[in-house]
């Protein structure tokens, strides 16, 4: 017996998400587990006895994938921004605050600002690295600078 992925997804996605979340304790990882589970169902050419067999198989796969997610190298070895900040040395307190503020920007601005100011890439090189147009890099730099200015004015006042 085989059912379409769409039917099974509609029927079991919430249950699988809850199971995965209980193991991972992270919403994004749980969503990935659910997605990977249905991808595996689609890929495997297994015949099932009945719908209960399919459901049990999906649950078992989701649990195994969630456990694997918890033991992944990156998950075990990641550290918080605060812990990372303690390992860095800065010349001044202001440069530390600036770096921390940059790290709290949205990712699309943080990356271009980091590449431009800390890694000293030019706009053309950043566009090549990120596979963006040069005008898009300029816009992200501009918007990132505005966000930085606003956040730093809040922290530093009008110095």
Secondary structure, DSSP 8 states (H G I E B T S, - for coil): ----HHHHHHHHHHHHHHHHHHHH--HHHHHHHHHHHHHHHHH-----SSHHHHHHHHHHHHHHHHHHHHT-HHHHH---HHHHHHH---SSHHHHHHHHHHHTS-HHHHHHHIIIIIS---HHHHHHHHT--HHHHHHHHHHHHHHHHHHHHHHH---
